[in-house]
């Protein structure tokens, strides 16, 4: 997530906290909204749009850059809705816009002559050793892959990217 998104989210949080008791009227009690409340909700909406635009701009630039540099792009078919259900992962997953990145790669295929392939979501890319193929359980907090059989020590993401590159053809389909 870019630094600008963090700053904008901090600003949004402060704005919401300072105005936590502000009410935009009540139709049942026939209470009209005050001008300050209207101004606050307009400012709040602008801040939400600002954050959405930062995310969109970042994903557009990243996918364009990758599409220009690579002829073949392999990505994992992730269960995003299942990951968002986990409260510990939800904000990180939603901030990174996984589905939007996949959608942009797919529609940019003809423009940049790239080929986007999806690897099956059950393929153990992070749990499998890229040297010997040994599969072992691994928690999300572990950032270094240590193979129990061959002793291979490697960054978790680098190991997963090698496994995605070398994935068997029966686990791959076009996006």
C-alpha positions as CSV (number, residue, x, y, z in Angstrom):
1,X,0.0,0.0,0.0
2,X,1.4,3.4,-0.9
3,X,2.4,5.9,1.7
4,X,-0.2,8.4,0.3
5,X,-3.0,5.8,1.1
6,X,-1.8,5.5,4.7
7,X,-1.8,9.3,5.1
8,X,-5.3,9.6,3.6
9,X,-6.7,6.8,5.7
10,X,-5.2,8.5,8.8
11,X,-6.8,11.7,7.8
12,X,-10.1,9.9,7.3
13,X,-9.9,8.3,10.7
14,X,-9.3,11.6,12.4
15,X,-12.1,13.3,10.5
16,X,-14.5,10.6,11.5
17,X,-13.4,10.5,15.1
18,X,-13.7,14.3,15.6
19,X,-17.2,14.3,14.2
20,X,-18.4,11.0,15.7
21,X,-21.5,12.5,17.3
22,X,-22.6,14.5,14.3
23,X,-26.0,13.5,12.9
24,X,-27.3,14.3,9.4
25,X,-30.8,15.0,10.5
26,X,-33.6,12.5,11.2
27,X,-36.7,12.2,9.0
28,X,-38.7,10.3,11.6
29,X,-38.3,13.1,14.2
30,X,-38.5,15.8,11.5
31,X,-35.1,17.2,12.4
32,X,-33.3,18.9,9.5
33,X,-29.6,18.5,8.9
34,X,-27.5,21.5,10.0
35,X,-25.2,23.2,7.4
36,X,-22.1,22.1,9.4
37,X,-23.3,18.5,9.2
38,X,-23.9,18.8,5.5
39,X,-20.4,20.2,5.0
40,X,-18.9,17.4,7.2
41,X,-20.6,14.6,5.2
42,X,-19.5,16.3,1.9
43,X,-15.9,16.4,3.2
44,X,-16.1,12.8,4.3
45,X,-17.4,11.7,0.9
46,X,-14.5,13.6,-0.8
47,X,-12.0,11.8,1.5
48,X,-13.4,8.4,0.6
49,X,-13.2,9.3,-3.1
50,X,-9.6,10.5,-2.7
51,X,-8.6,7.1,-1.1
52,X,-10.4,5.2,-3.9
53,X,-8.6,7.3,-6.6
54,X,-5.2,6.7,-5.0
55,X,-5.8,2.9,-5.1
56,X,-7.1,3.0,-8.7
57,X,-4.1,5.1,-9.8
58,X,-1.6,2.8,-8.1
59,X,-3.1,-0.4,-9.5
60,X,-3.3,1.1,-13.0
61,X,0.3,2.1,-13.0
62,X,1.5,-1.2,-11.5
63,X,-0.4,-3.4,-13.9
64,X,0.6,-1.3,-16.9
65,X,4.3,-1.4,-15.9
66,X,4.2,-5.2,-15.4
67,X,2.3,-5.7,-18.6
68,X,4.9,-3.7,-20.6
69,X,7.8,-5.7,-19.1
70,X,6.5,-9.3,-19.1
71,X,5.1,-11.4,-21.9
72,X,3.7,-14.1,-19.6
73,X,2.0,-13.2,-16.3
74,X,1.0,-16.0,-13.9
75,X,-1.1,-15.2,-10.9
76,X,-2.8,-17.3,-8.3
77,X,-6.5,-17.7,-8.4
78,X,-7.1,-16.6,-4.8
79,X,-10.3,-16.9,-2.7
80,X,-10.5,-13.2,-1.9
81,X,-13.9,-13.4,-0.2
82,X,-12.6,-16.1,2.1
83,X,-9.6,-14.0,2.9
84,X,-11.7,-10.9,3.7
85,X,-13.8,-13.0,6.1
86,X,-10.7,-13.4,8.2
87,X,-10.7,-10.1,10.3
88,X,-6.9,-10.2,10.7
89,X,-6.3,-10.2,6.9
90,X,-9.4,-8.2,5.8
91,X,-7.9,-4.7,5.6
92,X,-4.7,-5.7,4.0
93,X,-6.5,-7.8,1.3
94,X,-9.1,-5.1,0.6
95,X,-6.4,-2.4,0.4
96,X,-4.4,-4.4,-2.2
97,X,-7.4,-4.8,-4.6
98,X,-6.5,-8.4,-5.7
99,X,-9.5,-8.8,-8.0
100,X,-9.1,-5.4,-9.6
101,X,-5.4,-6.2,-10.4
102,X,-6.5,-9.5,-12.0
103,X,-9.2,-7.7,-13.9
104,X,-6.8,-5.1,-15.2
105,X,-4.2,-7.7,-16.3
106,X,-6.9,-9.5,-18.2
107,X,-8.2,-6.5,-20.1
108,X,-4.7,-5.2,-20.9
109,X,-3.7,-8.6,-22.5
110,X,-4.4,-7.5,-26.1
111,X,-2.9,-4.0,-25.7
112,X,0.5,-5.2,-24.5
113,X,0.5,-8.7,-26.1
114,X,0.8,-10.4,-22.8
115,X,-0.6,-13.7,-21.7
116,X,-2.3,-13.9,-18.3
117,X,-2.6,-17.4,-16.7
118,X,-4.2,-18.4,-13.5
119,X,-2.7,-21.1,-11.3
120,X,-5.2,-23.2,-9.4
121,X,-6.0,-21.9,-5.9
122,X,-5.2,-25.3,-4.3
123,X,-1.7,-25.4,-5.8
124,X,0.7,-25.2,-2.8
125,X,3.0,-22.5,-4.1
126,X,4.2,-21.2,-0.8
127,X,4.3,-24.5,1.1
128,X,6.3,-26.4,-1.6
129,X,10.1,-26.3,-1.8
130,X,11.2,-24.9,-5.2
131,X,14.3,-27.2,-5.2
132,X,13.1,-30.6,-4.2
133,X,9.2,-30.3,-4.3
134,X,8.7,-31.2,-0.6
135,X,5.5,-29.8,0.8
136,X,5.3,-28.7,4.5
137,X,2.8,-26.6,6.5
138,X,3.7,-23.0,6.9
139,X,2.0,-20.2,8.9
140,X,1.3,-16.7,7.4
141,X,3.7,-15.1,9.9
142,X,6.7,-17.1,8.6
143,X,8.5,-15.0,5.9
144,X,11.4,-17.3,5.2
145,X,10.9,-20.8,3.7
146,X,13.1,-23.5,5.3
147,X,12.8,-26.9,3.7
148,X,12.9,-29.8,6.2
149,X,14.3,-32.2,3.6
150,X,16.9,-30.5,1.4
151,X,17.7,-27.5,3.7
152,X,16.8,-24.9,1.2
153,X,16.4,-21.4,2.8
154,X,14.7,-18.8,0.7
155,X,12.4,-15.8,1.0
156,X,8.7,-17.1,1.1
157,X,7.5,-14.9,-1.8
158,X,10.5,-15.7,-4.0
159,X,10.0,-19.4,-3.4
160,X,6.3,-19.1,-4.3
161,X,7.1,-17.1,-7.5
162,X,9.5,-19.9,-8.6
163,X,6.8,-22.5,-7.9
164,X,4.2,-20.5,-9.8
165,X,6.6,-20.2,-12.8
166,X,7.2,-24.0,-12.7
167,X,3.6,-25.0,-12.0
168,X,2.4,-28.1,-13.9
169,X,0.2,-27.5,-16.9
170,X,-2.8,-29.3,-15.4
171,X,-2.9,-26.6,-12.7
172,X,-2.9,-23.6,-15.1
173,X,-5.7,-22.0,-17.1
174,X,-6.1,-18.8,-19.1
175,X,-7.5,-15.8,-17.3
